[in-house]
Amino acid sequence: MFAPMQPFHWFTQTTMLGLGVAFSPINIALVALLLLGQKPMLRCGTYLTGWALANGGALWAFVVFGQRFTHLLHSGGRGQVLVDLIGAGALLGLGLFQLTPAVSIGEEGWAMQLMQRLPDLDLGPLLGLGMGCALISPENFVFYVKEAGLVITNRPGMRTDLEIGSVFVLMATSLLLLPPLLWLLSGGRLEGPLTRAKDWLVHRAEPMVGVLALLLAAYLGWQGIEGLLQMGAPVALA
């Protein structure tokens, strides 16, 4: 049996992984743009609902799928080490790729085209767009796998699993909630600042994501190496 984790441990890990999903400048900019049109809170809430549902659904799918491989996680933590090292490699490649100028220019154009179409989207397509934007980012799958491993290895009961999943979805949505919260606090008088923030995020999205990916790659790499050392690095690396 897996030993249940202390609340502080899983809360810290889940918060970090959820914020990794939430740190999405393009999607924060999309939320800000939705606040500048008609029915701002309804349309913004619809998009965020799709985003939250996709993150919760993806986590649940990885937990269900990962149940078949719990023996790997139980065997000296080798499964977790493997996830850490593969995730570190994937995020390292993604981070370096996102920092290339050509990618930034291409993504910038894609983001602007998407934003131009937002005013024409009804609530149904907006819900689907929120779900799609959560699932289209390759780095998010690293976070889903890590969080699913956290849920699988924590076996005190369904209630705690639901608490972990809820915290993850909340953290994964947290940064996208900032524009509507500021909008409500200002009484809807943030059109100028939101427009400037949206433009700033769009033009700097890819470098910001690239830097975050490199930082997370370093963190996961450190966790993987630490796991190898605990397992007996000379044997594992032979």
Buried (B, 14 or more C-beta within 10 A) or exposed (E): EEEBBEEEEBBEBBBBBBBBBBBBBBBBBBBBBBBBEEEBEEBBBBBBBBBBBBBBBBBBEBBEEBEEEBEBBBEBBBBBBBBBBBBBBBBBEBBBBBBEEEBBEEBBEEBEEBBEEBEEBEBEBBBBBBBEBBBEBEBBBBBBBBBBBBBBBBBEEEEBBEBBBEBBBBBBBBBBBBBBEBBEEEEEEBEEEBBEBBBEBBBBBBBBBBEBBBEBBBBBBEBBBEBBEEBEEEEBEE
